[in-house]
Amino acid sequence: MAVPAHHGLPADQGVPFDDTDEELSDEQVRELLNEAERRMRAKRATSQANTPRHAPFRLPKLNPGPIANTYLKTEGPVTRLDPAQLINAKDRELASGIKKIEDPIQVRKQKKEEKNATAGSDWFNLPRTEMTPELRRDLQLLKMRGVIDPKRHYKKSDAKSDVPAFSQVGTIIEGPTEYYSARLQNKERKKTFVEEVLTQEAETGRFKKKYSEIQTAKTSGKKAFYKALKAKRKGRVEKR
């Protein structure tokens, strides 16, 4: 192996060689390589010695503030979240108890039933009619209200059913101007319409009188009429 003279190495390498184009022996090549390696290591050591050493990197200590400090608990260098501050004792007791899982199908069914239980907000959430014997009699009386007072005329109802789907029973409160003209006294107030009508009938006897007139008209000119006439004649004969 020949090394050109213009590539000549410094004299301090300590490796004798000629400036001629003579081939180097293997021993000389290995010596050159070792010397180059030693020189590189010395240079690296010198650069590391001149470079200032930095302090080890440390994470800054966080300061979450006064609100978060109430939820943190520090034990030595370790900071942990205090579970006792997350929820109160009542909620913790509920969480440790028996949990109820709601069925979504049942929840939808319940919401649908609650929605159908009233007439809606447009109708002031009237509840569905709960039919009772008292309410049934009141509805029948309202249907026949034209018989109670023949001097009043009411419009005929077009409803297919006498029972409304949604209804609510209330009490009429008279205004201050009706105190003497259209006010019911306490003894006249009843729980149902039927009781009020029966009370009025006991005082006037209009229904009983009307019933007698109807029966008299039905029996006029028939068998019962002749029986009554015979009884009347028989009484006259016995008196003679």
C-alpha positions as a printed Julia matrix, in Angstrom:
240×3 Matrix{Float64}:
    0.0    0.0    0.0
    1.5    3.34  -1.02
    0.85   6.65   0.72
    1.52   9.79  -1.39
    3.99  12.25  -0.04
    1.55  15.23  -0.2
   -0.65  13.35   2.31
    2.17  13.37   4.73
    1.27  13.09   8.42
    2.59  15.43  11.11
    5.92  14.56  12.61
    4.5   14.12  16.12
    2.72  10.9   15.13
    5.84   9.01  16.01
    5.51   6.72  13.03
    8.6    6.77  10.78
    7.9    6.65   7.1
    9.55   7.94   3.99
    8.17  10.6    1.68
    8.63   8.25  -1.2
    5.96   6.15  -2.9
    7.04   3.09  -1.05
    4.41   0.62   0.14
    3.7    0.47   3.9
    3.74  -2.74   5.74
    0.71  -4.1    7.56
    2.29  -3.21  10.87
    2.63   0.41   9.87
   -1.0    0.57   8.67
   -2.28  -0.8   11.95
   -0.13   1.69  13.85
   -1.55   4.56  11.82
   -5.13   3.43  12.47
   -4.53   3.04  16.22
   -2.93   6.46  16.38
   -5.91   8.01  14.59
   -8.3    6.33  17.02
   -6.34   7.59  20.05
   -6.34  11.09  18.6
  -10.11  11.05  18.09
  -10.73   9.83  21.65
   -8.5   12.53  23.08
  -10.31  15.17  21.07
  -13.71  13.9   22.24
  -12.58  13.87  25.87
  -11.29  17.42  25.54
  -14.58  18.67  24.05
  -16.6   16.99  26.82
  -14.34  18.52  29.49
  -14.8   22.01  28.03
  -18.61  21.65  27.75
  -20.39  22.8   30.96
  -22.46  20.15  32.64
  -26.19  20.93  32.9
  -28.25  20.21  36.0
  -30.7   17.28  35.66
  -34.13  18.26  34.33
  -36.86  18.54  36.96
  -40.55  19.01  36.47
  -41.9   22.25  37.95
  -44.2   21.94  40.93
  -47.77  22.63  39.91
  -49.95  25.01  41.84
  -53.6   24.15  40.97
  -55.03  26.85  43.2
  -57.07  26.97  46.41
  -60.05  25.05  45.0
  -58.01  22.09  43.81
  -55.9   22.09  46.97
  -58.96  21.02  48.95
  -59.15  17.84  46.86
  -55.44  17.0   47.03
  -53.64  15.2   49.8
  -49.83  15.23  49.92
  -47.93  12.5   51.71
  -44.21  13.2   51.43
  -43.22  13.76  47.79
  -46.39  12.06  46.49
  -49.62  14.0   45.97
  -52.83  12.06  45.57
  -56.45  12.95  45.06
  -58.43  12.74  48.29
  -61.5   10.55  47.49
  -63.26  11.7   50.65
  -63.63  15.19  49.15
  -65.16  14.12  45.84
  -68.68  13.24  47.06
  -70.46  13.73  50.33
  -71.32  10.97  52.76
  -74.94  10.69  51.59
  -74.01  10.22  47.93
  -71.26   7.78  48.88
  -73.78   5.72  50.83
  -76.15   5.68  47.87
  -73.34   4.67  45.52
  -72.33   1.75  47.72
  -75.91   0.47  48.0
  -78.08  -1.5   45.61
  -78.27   0.08  42.16
  -81.47   0.01  40.13
  -81.16  -0.36  36.38
  -84.13   1.01  34.47
  -85.38  -0.76  31.4
  -85.55   1.73  28.51
  -88.64   0.01  27.11
  -90.46   0.32  30.42
  -89.36   3.96  30.73
  -90.77   4.8   27.29
  -93.97   2.95  28.12
  -94.34   4.83  31.39
  -93.75   8.19  29.68
  -96.36   7.32  27.06
  -98.88   6.42  29.75
  -98.18   9.66  31.6
  -98.64  11.62  28.36
 -101.96   9.89  27.63
 -103.14  10.4   31.22
 -103.92  14.08  30.53
 -105.43  16.08  27.67
 -102.22  18.09  27.24
 -101.08  21.58  28.08
 -103.46  23.11  25.52
 -106.35  21.81  27.63
 -104.82  22.72  31.0
 -103.72  19.09  31.58
 -107.23  17.82  32.25
 -106.99  14.32  33.78
 -108.56  11.28  32.17
 -112.12  10.66  33.32
 -112.33   8.22  36.21
 -115.84   6.88  36.01
 -117.65   6.48  39.33
 -121.37   5.84  40.05
 -121.82   9.41  41.26
 -120.18  10.87  38.15
 -122.22   8.6   35.87
 -125.48   9.83  37.43
 -124.34  13.46  37.12
 -123.55  12.96  33.42
 -126.95  11.4   32.81
 -128.59  14.32  34.58
 -126.66  16.8   32.44
 -127.87  14.98  29.35
 -131.48  15.37  30.56
 -131.07  18.93  31.87
 -133.83  20.12  29.59
 -136.39  18.23  31.73
 -135.34  19.92  34.95
 -136.3   23.39  33.8
 -138.66  23.36  30.79
 -138.36  27.12  30.43
 -134.73  26.8   29.4
 -133.6   25.36  26.09
 -130.18  23.74  25.66
 -128.34  22.82  22.5
 -128.35  19.14  21.74
 -125.01  17.46  22.28
 -123.29  16.06  19.18
 -120.92  13.85  21.14
 -121.06  10.17  20.24
 -120.37   9.17  23.82
 -122.02  10.6   26.92
 -118.79  10.1   28.87
 -115.98  12.56  28.02
 -112.48  11.17  27.68
 -111.02  13.91  29.9
 -112.95  15.79  32.56
 -112.69  17.31  35.99
 -115.36  18.14  38.56
 -115.16  21.52  40.22
 -117.19  23.92  42.32
 -118.68  27.12  40.92
 -117.86  30.15  43.06
 -120.22  33.07  42.66
 -118.94  36.55  42.17
 -119.56  39.42  44.57
 -122.32  40.83  42.34
 -124.29  37.56  42.57
 -124.37  37.42  46.35
 -128.13  37.95  46.55
 -129.28  37.05  43.01
 -127.6   33.73  42.12
 -126.01  32.43  45.28
 -126.77  29.07  46.85
 -127.01  28.95  50.58
 -125.02  26.41  52.53
 -128.1   24.26  53.21
 -128.84  24.21  49.47
 -125.35  23.13  48.49
 -124.96  19.38  47.87
 -122.14  17.13  46.82
 -123.65  16.11  43.47
 -126.14  17.45  40.93
 -128.56  14.63  41.65
 -128.78  15.54  45.33
 -129.51  19.17  44.45
 -132.27  18.19  42.01
 -133.88  15.82  44.5
 -133.82  18.52  47.15
 -135.54  20.97  44.8
 -138.13  18.31  43.89
 -138.95  17.72  47.55
 -139.69  21.42  47.91
 -141.65  22.0   44.69
 -143.14  18.57  43.89
 -143.11  19.42  40.2
 -141.9   16.01  39.05
 -144.55  14.22  41.1
 -147.3   16.44  39.73
 -146.03  15.98  36.18
 -145.93  12.23  36.64
 -149.56  12.22  37.8
 -150.64  14.22  34.77
 -148.88  11.83  32.44
 -150.44   8.78  34.07
 -153.91  10.35  33.91
 -153.48  11.06  30.21
 -152.31   7.5   29.55
 -155.23   5.86  31.37
 -157.91   8.15  29.91
 -160.41   6.21  27.72
 -158.91   2.82  28.53
 -159.67  -0.07  30.84
 -158.4    1.71  33.91
 -160.69   4.64  33.17
 -163.8    2.43  33.14
 -162.69   0.71  36.32
 -162.37   4.05  38.04
 -165.76   5.08  36.64
 -167.43   1.89  37.93
 -165.9    2.39  41.35
 -167.16   5.94  41.37
 -170.7    4.84  40.38
 -170.62   2.03  42.94
 -169.82   4.52  45.61
 -172.75   6.66  44.65
 -175.09   3.66  44.76
 -173.9    2.62  48.19
 -174.43   6.14  49.49
 -178.09   6.01  48.38
